[in-house]
Amino acid sequence: MPACTATELRTVLFPVTDPEKIPAQRYYAEEFFNAEKDHLWSRVWQMACRLEQIPEIGDWVEYSNLDRSVIVVRTNEGIKAFNNHCRHRGVRLTGGKAGTHGNCAQSGFTCPFHGWRWDMNGRNTFVYGKHLFNESLTAPEDIALKPVRCETWIGCVFINHDLDAPALADCLGPLSRNLESRGLAEMRMEWWYATVLPANWKIAAEAFMESYHVMKTHPELQRAWPTLWNGMFGQDTGGIGAPTPLHSNARKNIEMMVRNLEALGGGMASMYHRKELDVARRLLDIDLPEDPQEAMAYWLETFRSELTRTLRENGEPGIPDFNTAITDHPINRLEYIFPHFFLLSPYASSAAYRVRPLAPEKCLFEIWSLTRYPRGEEPAPIMEPTVLPYDSEDFPLIPRQDYANIPLQQRGLHSDGFEYMRLSRQVEGLISNYQRTIDGYLAGRPDSQIVAAIKKLTGTFDDRIVDLGFPANGVCATFS
C-alpha cells in the first residue's frame, strides 16, 4: 500500500478509517449529504436516460439530480447534453417534472420568461431586443447553452458535470467491453417503476450489494434451492467460498436450479424472463450424465445453446452465443456501476436499478425490466415511470421484500448506541469498497486514484473488502 499522505486533501466528515466499520452519520448527517452534493455528484458518471427514449433527431429528455438539471438531446451531430438554464436570467428551459420530454428539431428551446431561443445543438438563435444589451453580454459563444459531458453505453446515455472527467470506459475497465459484447444495447424497456424511499440513497443501494440477506429476506429463493444458498453462507456446509454441495441425484439438482430460476423470474420478472424459463422447463427431461457435477455442466451448456438458438430464431437482435459469452465476456450476476446504477443481466433480459438522492433521508429508487423484441415489434418507448408507494403490492416480490427492510434500517441508524455498520469482510466487501471510493471523491483525490478504485468495484457482488490504494483523510486503513 502506498505511503499515507494528506497533502492538499479536503477533510472528510465521518470517514471510513476501518474498512469493516461504516459510520452511521454518513447515512443521515446533513453536512455529509451536502459534501456528497458538492464533491461526488458533481464529478461522477450518472445514467441519465435510455437511448430508445430519444430515437429521432431533436428528441430530448430532462434528467435531474439534486439541484442540477440536464437536457439530453439527439442532434444531427450526435447525442449532446446541456445544463438546463437560460443564459439570460437562469430560468429552466424545460419543465423540471419527472418524465419531461419533447422534440426540438423545429422549435428549439425557448425560455418561458423572455423568449430567448436555442437550437438543438445549443446555439442561441434569438435574443429579444438584442440592441438593448451591451454587445459583450450577447457574444454567441457566451450565450450558447453550457455543455455537459455525455457518453452512450449499453443503450443508455451517461452524463458527467465534470467536463474533464476520465472517460466512462476508463472507469469501468473490462466490464465496459464485456457488457457491450452481450448486446445489451438491443434491449428495450418492458416496464419502468419508481418509488420514494424514506432512506438515504446509500442505504437503498446497499440493499442490493450482497446476497447474504437472501435467507431471511427472500425465503422463497432459499426454499427453491437450499443447497445453493446454504453452500454459499451456511456454517454447516463450509461457509462462503466452499463448493456448492450437489444432491447425489443429478436430476434433482437440475430441478432445484430451475425452481430457483423460476423464483427469481417470478420475484423480479426481468432477471429471468418467461421466455428463458420456457427454454429451461422444456429441458428438464433431457438425458444426463450420472455424475452430478458432469450433469450440471452438461445441462447448463445445453440450456445456453438452446436459448441462443431459440432467441435468434425468434428474430431477437444482439443475441450472443451464451456459451462463448460466459468465457470470453464474463459478467457477474449483478454488476454495480458506481455510484447509482445496477444491472442484473444473466442472459437475454435484464433488471436495472437507479437510485438518486432527494434529501439526507429520502431517495428516488427506479426499476426497469429490459428485454429484447424481434425487429419491428419493439414497443413504444416508456417516457416516465409508474410511481408507486414503496409498500405497493404492484411491485415485483423481490424488490417489495427489500423495500420493507430499508425504512426500518434507516430508522434504526438513529438508535442510541448504534455507531457504525459492521461488515463481513468476506461477503459485504462491495459496501466498504464503494463507501471508501466516495471518500476519495470527498477528499479531492486525483482522477488516477479514483479511476483505479472504481475499477475495483466492478464484479465485486458478494465479494471481499479490497485495498483501494488510498486511505481516508491520510489515515491508513488496515488490511489483513
C-alpha positions in Angstrom: 0.0 0.0 0.0 1.4 3.5 -0.9 2.5 5.8 1.9 -0.3 7.7 3.5 -0.3 11.4 2.7 -3.0 14.0 3.2 -1.3 16.8 1.1 -3.9 19.2 -0.2 -6.8 16.9 0.6 -10.1 18.1 1.9 -11.2 16.8 5.3 -13.8 14.0 5.1 -16.5 14.1 7.7 -17.2 10.7 9.3 -14.5 8.9 7.2 -14.2 5.2 6.8 -11.0 4.6 8.7 -11.7 0.9 9.4 -13.0 -0.8 6.2 -15.2 -3.2 8.3 -17.0 -0.3 10.0 -19.1 2.3 8.2 -20.0 5.3 10.5 -23.8 5.7 10.9 -23.7 9.5 10.4 -22.8 9.0 6.8 -26.4 8.0 6.2 -28.3 10.9 7.7 -26.0 13.9 8.6 -26.9 17.0 6.6 -23.3 18.1 6.3 -22.2 14.7 4.8 -25.1 14.9 2.4 -24.0 18.4 1.3 -20.4 17.2 0.8 -21.7 14.5 -1.5 -23.7 17.0 -3.4 -20.7 19.3 -3.9 -17.9 16.8 -4.4 -19.4 13.5 -5.5 -22.5 14.1 -7.7 -20.7 17.0 -9.5 -17.9 14.6 -10.7 -19.4 11.1 -11.3 -20.9 9.4 -14.3 -24.7 9.1 -14.0 -27.1 7.1 -16.0 -29.4 9.8 -17.4 -31.8 8.1 -19.9 -32.2 5.3 -22.3 -31.4 5.8 -26.0 -34.8 4.5 -27.0 -36.4 7.5 -25.4 -34.7 9.8 -27.9 -34.9 7.9 -31.2 -35.4 10.8 -33.6 -33.3 13.9 -34.4 -34.5 16.6 -32.0 -35.9 14.2 -29.3 -34.9 15.3 -25.8 -35.5 14.3 -22.2 -34.7 16.1 -19.0 -32.6 14.4 -16.3 -32.4 15.9 -12.8 -30.4 15.0 -9.7 -30.4 17.3 -6.6 -30.1 20.9 -7.8 -28.8 20.1 -11.3 -31.0 19.6 -14.3 -29.7 18.5 -17.7 -31.3 18.3 -21.2 -30.2 15.2 -23.2 -30.9 15.6 -26.9 -30.3 13.6 -30.1 -28.9 16.1 -32.6 -27.8 15.9 -36.2 -24.3 15.9 -34.7 -24.9 13.1 -32.2 -26.1 12.8 -28.6 -25.5 16.0 -26.6 -26.3 17.2 -23.1 -26.7 20.8 -21.8 -27.3 22.5 -18.5 -30.9 23.3 -18.3 -31.0 27.1 -17.8 -31.4 30.2 -19.9 -28.2 32.2 -20.4 -30.1 35.4 -19.7 -31.6 35.1 -16.2 -31.3 31.4 -15.3 -34.8 30.2 -15.9 -35.0 26.5 -16.6 -35.8 25.9 -20.3 -37.8 22.7 -19.7 -40.4 21.9 -17.1 -38.5 20.2 -14.4 -41.1 17.5 -13.8 -40.3 13.7 -13.9 -40.6 12.4 -17.5 -40.3 15.9 -19.1 -39.5 15.3 -22.8 -40.2 16.6 -26.3 -38.8 17.3 -29.7 -36.9 20.5 -30.6 -36.0 19.9 -34.2 -38.2 22.7 -35.4 -38.8 24.9 -32.4 -35.6 24.6 -30.5 -35.7 25.5 -26.8 -37.4 28.8 -25.8 -37.1 30.4 -22.4 -40.6 30.9 -21.0 -39.6 34.2 -19.3 -38.2 36.5 -22.1 -38.3 34.3 -25.2 -34.6 33.7 -25.8 -34.1 30.7 -28.1 -31.6 27.9 -28.8 -31.3 25.2 -31.4 -30.8 21.5 -30.6 -27.0 22.0 -30.7 -27.1 24.6 -28.0 -26.5 27.6 -30.3 -28.5 30.8 -29.5 -30.8 31.7 -32.3 -32.8 34.6 -30.9 -32.4 37.3 -28.3 -35.5 39.5 -27.9 -34.5 43.2 -28.1 -30.8 42.3 -28.6 -30.0 46.0 -29.2 -30.9 46.7 -25.5 -27.9 44.8 -24.3 -24.2 45.6 -24.1 -22.7 43.7 -27.0 -20.2 41.9 -24.8 -23.1 40.2 -23.0 -24.6 38.5 -26.1 -21.5 37.2 -27.8 -22.6 33.9 -29.5 -20.0 31.7 -27.7 -21.0 33.3 -24.3 -24.7 32.7 -24.6 -24.6 29.2 -26.1 -26.1 26.6 -23.7 -23.4 25.2 -21.4 -22.5 21.6 -22.4 -22.5 18.7 -20.0 -20.2 15.7 -20.7 -22.1 12.7 -22.1 -21.4 9.3 -23.4 -23.5 6.4 -24.7 -23.1 2.8 -23.5 -25.2 -0.3 -23.4 -28.3 1.5 -24.7 -28.1 4.4 -22.2 -26.8 7.9 -22.0 -24.5 8.7 -19.1 -23.7 12.3 -18.1 -21.0 13.9 -16.0 -20.9 17.5 -14.8 -17.1 17.4 -14.8 -16.0 18.3 -18.3 -12.5 17.0 -17.5 -13.7 13.7 -16.0 -12.0 10.5 -17.2 -13.9 8.6 -19.9 -16.6 6.3 -18.7 -14.9 3.2 -20.3 -11.7 4.0 -18.4 -13.6 3.9 -15.1 -15.3 0.6 -15.9 -12.3 -1.3 -17.2 -13.1 -4.8 -18.7 -16.7 -4.5 -17.7 -17.3 -1.9 -20.4 -16.4 -4.3 -23.2 -17.9 -7.4 -21.6 -21.4 -5.8 -21.3 -21.2 -4.3 -24.7 -20.4 -7.7 -26.2 -23.5 -9.2 -24.6 -25.7 -7.0 -26.8 -27.4 -5.0 -24.0 -27.8 -2.0 -26.3 -30.5 -4.0 -28.1 -32.7 -4.3 -25.0 -35.9 -2.2 -24.7 -38.0 -1.2 -21.7 -40.8 -3.6 -20.8 -41.8 -1.6 -17.7 -40.4 1.2 -15.5 -41.4 1.7 -11.9 -40.3 4.3 -9.3 -40.8 4.9 -5.7 -39.7 7.4 -3.0 -38.0 5.6 -0.1 -37.7 7.2 3.3 -34.0 6.4 3.5 -30.6 7.7 2.5 -29.7 6.8 -1.1 -26.7 4.7 0.1 -29.0 2.6 2.4 -31.2 1.8 -0.6 -28.2 1.0 -2.8 -26.6 -1.3 -0.3 -29.6 -3.5 -0.1 -28.6 -4.8 -3.5 -24.9 -5.2 -3.0 -24.9 -8.7 -1.4 -27.0 -11.8 -1.3 -26.2 -12.6 2.3 -29.7 -11.3 3.1 -31.5 -13.9 0.9 -32.0 -16.5 3.6 -34.2 -14.2 5.7 -35.5 -11.5 3.2 -36.2 -13.8 0.3 -37.1 -17.2 1.8 -38.7 -18.4 -1.4 -35.2 -18.5 -3.0 -33.8 -20.4 -0.1 -36.6 -22.9 -0.4 -36.2 -23.3 -4.1 -32.5 -24.3 -3.9 -31.4 -24.7 -0.3 -28.1 -26.4 -1.1 -27.0 -23.4 -3.2 -27.7 -20.8 -0.5 -26.6 -22.9 2.4 -23.5 -23.8 0.4 -22.7 -20.1 0.0 -23.3 -18.9 3.5 -24.2 -21.7 5.8 -21.9 -22.7 8.7 -22.7 -26.4 8.3 -21.6 -26.6 4.7 -18.3 -24.8 4.9 -19.4 -21.2 4.5 -18.6 -18.7 1.8 -16.1 -20.0 -0.8 -17.0 -23.6 -0.3 -18.1 -25.6 -3.4 -21.9 -25.6 -3.6 -22.9 -29.1 -2.5 -24.9 -31.1 -5.0 -27.5 -33.7 -4.5 -26.4 -37.2 -5.3 -29.3 -37.4 -7.7 -28.2 -35.4 -10.8 -31.8 -34.7 -12.0 -32.7 -33.4 -8.6 -30.1 -30.7 -8.9 -31.5 -29.6 -12.2 -35.0 -29.4 -10.9 -33.8 -27.3 -7.9 -31.9 -25.0 -10.2 -34.9 -24.5 -12.5 -37.1 -23.8 -9.4 -34.6 -21.2 -8.4 -34.7 -19.6 -11.8 -38.5 -19.6 -11.6 -38.4 -18.0 -8.2 -36.0 -15.3 -9.4 -38.1 -14.7 -12.5 -41.4 -14.5 -10.6 -39.9 -12.3 -7.9 -38.0 -10.0 -10.2 -39.9 -10.6 -13.5 -37.0 -9.5 -15.7 -34.0 -11.1 -14.1 -35.0 -14.4 -15.8 -37.7 -13.7 -18.4 -40.5 -16.0 -19.1 -39.1 -16.9 -22.5 -35.8 -18.0 -20.8 -37.8 -20.0 -18.3 -39.7 -21.7 -21.1 -36.5 -23.0 -22.5 -35.3 -24.2 -19.1 -38.5 -26.1 -18.5 -38.5 -28.0 -21.7 -35.0 -29.3 -21.0 -35.9 -30.8 -17.6 -36.2 -34.3 -19.0 -33.1 -34.5 -21.2 -30.7 -37.4 -20.7 -28.0 -36.5 -18.2 -24.6 -38.0 -17.1 -24.8 -39.8 -13.8 -22.2 -37.8 -12.1 -23.9 -34.7 -10.5 -21.1 -32.3 -11.5 -20.9 -33.5 -15.0 -24.7 -33.4 -15.3 -24.9 -29.8 -14.1 -22.2 -28.7 -16.6 -23.9 -30.6 -19.4 -27.3 -29.2 -18.7 -26.1 -25.6 -18.4 -24.2 -25.9 -21.7 -27.3 -27.4 -23.4 -29.6 -24.7 -21.9 -27.3 -21.8 -23.1 -27.1 -23.4 -26.5 -30.8 -23.9 -26.8 -31.5 -20.4 -25.5 -29.2 -18.9 -28.1 -30.8 -20.8 -30.9 -34.4 -20.1 -29.8 -34.0 -16.4 -29.4 -32.1 -16.0 -32.6 -34.8 -17.9 -34.5 -37.3 -15.6 -32.8 -35.6 -12.7 -34.5 -34.3 -11.0 -31.4 -31.3 -8.8 -32.1 -27.9 -8.8 -30.5 -28.2 -12.4 -29.1 -24.6 -13.6 -28.4 -23.6 -17.3 -28.2 -24.2 -17.6 -24.5 -21.7 -20.5 -24.1 -19.0 -18.4 -25.6 -20.0 -15.2 -23.8 -19.6 -16.6 -20.3 -16.0 -17.5 -21.2 -15.0 -14.6 -23.4 -17.1 -11.8 -21.9 -17.7 -12.8 -18.3 -20.1 -10.7 -16.2 -21.3 -11.0 -12.6 -24.9 -11.9 -11.8 -25.2 -8.4 -10.6 -23.0 -5.6 -11.8 -22.7 -2.3 -9.9 -21.9 0.8 -12.0 -20.7 3.4 -9.5 -22.3 5.3 -7.9 -26.0 4.7 -8.6 -26.8 2.2 -11.3 -27.2 -1.6 -11.2 -27.6 -4.3 -13.8 -28.8 -7.8 -13.2 -28.3 -9.4 -16.6 -27.6 -13.2 -16.6 -28.8 -13.9 -20.2 -31.0 -12.2 -22.7 -33.0 -9.9 -20.4 -32.1 -7.6 -17.5 -33.3 -5.8 -14.5 -31.8 -2.4 -13.9 -31.9 -0.2 -10.8 -31.1 3.5 -10.4 -31.1 5.5 -7.1 -31.0 9.3 -6.7 -30.8 11.3 -3.5 -33.6 13.6 -2.7 -32.7 14.6 0.9 -30.4 13.1 3.6 -33.0 10.5 4.5 -35.1 10.3 1.2 -34.3 8.9 -2.2 -35.9 8.0 -5.5 -35.5 4.4 -6.5 -36.3 3.2 -10.0 -36.5 -0.3 -11.5 -36.6 -1.3 -15.2 -37.5 -4.6 -16.8 -35.4 -4.8 -20.0 -35.7 -7.4 -22.7 -35.4 -7.8 -26.5 -38.1 -7.9 -29.1 -38.0 -9.1 -32.7 -37.1 -6.3 -35.2 -40.2 -4.3 -35.9 -42.0 -5.5 -32.8 -40.4 -3.1 -30.3 -42.9 -1.4 -28.1 -43.2 2.4 -27.9 -40.6 3.8 -25.5 -41.8 4.5 -22.0 -41.2 8.2 -21.2 -41.9 8.3 -17.5 -42.0 5.7 -14.7 -45.1 4.4 -13.0 -44.7 5.9 -9.5 -45.9 3.7 -6.6 -45.8 3.8 -2.8 -42.8 1.8 -1.6 -45.1 -0.8 0.0 -47.3 -1.2 -3.1 -48.3 -4.8 -4.0 -47.8 -3.8 -7.6 -44.0 -4.1 -7.2 -42.4 -7.5 -8.0 -42.0 -9.6 -4.9 -38.2 -9.3 -4.5 -37.9 -5.5 -4.5 -41.0 -5.3 -2.4 -39.3 -7.5 0.2 -36.2 -5.4 0.1 -38.2 -2.2 0.4 -39.8 -3.5 3.6 -36.3 -3.6 5.3 -35.0 -0.2 4.0 -37.1 2.2 6.1 -36.6 0.1 9.2 -32.9 0.2 8.7 -32.9 4.0 8.2 -34.8 4.5 11.5 -32.5 2.1 13.3 -29.5 4.2 12.5 -30.7 6.8 14.9 -30.9 4.4 17.8 -28.8 5.2 20.9 -25.6 3.2 20.8 -25.5 2.4 17.0 -22.2 3.8 15.9 -21.5 2.0 12.7 -22.3 -0.8 10.3 -20.4 -4.0 11.0 -19.5 -5.6 7.7 -18.4 -9.1 6.8 -15.0 -8.7 5.0 -15.9 -11.8 3.1 -19.3 -11.1 1.5 -20.1 -7.4 2.2 -17.0 -6.0 0.7 -18.7 -4.0 -2.1 -20.3 -1.8 0.6 -17.0 -1.0 2.1 -15.3 -0.6 -1.2 -17.8 1.9 -2.7 -18.1 3.9 0.6 -14.3 4.4 0.6 -14.4 5.4 -3.0 -16.9 8.1 -2.1 -14.4 9.3 0.5 -11.8 9.6 -2.3 -14.2 12.0 -4.1 -14.9 13.9 -0.9 -11.2 14.3 -0.1 -10.5 15.5 -3.6 -8.1 12.7 -4.6 -6.7 12.8 -8.1 -8.5 11.1 -11.0 -5.9 8.4 -11.4 -6.6 7.2 -7.8 -10.4 7.5 -8.3 -10.4 5.6 -11.6 -8.3 2.8 -10.1 -10.7 2.5 -7.2 -13.9 2.5 -9.3 -12.4 -0.4 -11.4 -12.2 -2.5 -8.3 -15.9 -2.1 -7.6 -17.0 -4.0 -10.7 -17.6 -7.7 -10.3 -17.5 -7.5 -6.5 -21.0 -8.5 -5.6 -20.8 -10.9 -2.7 -17.0 -10.3 -2.6 -14.3 -9.2 -0.2 -13.1 -5.9 1.1 -10.2 -4.8 -1.1 -7.4 -2.3 -0.7 -8.3 0.7 -2.9 -4.8 2.1 -2.8 -5.6 5.2 -0.8 -6.7 5.9 2.8 -9.3 8.3 4.1 -8.0 11.7 5.3 -4.5 10.4 5.1 -5.3 7.7 7.8 -4.2 4.3 6.7 -6.9 1.6 6.9 -5.8 -1.8 8.0 -6.0 -4.9 5.7 -5.1 -8.4 6.6 
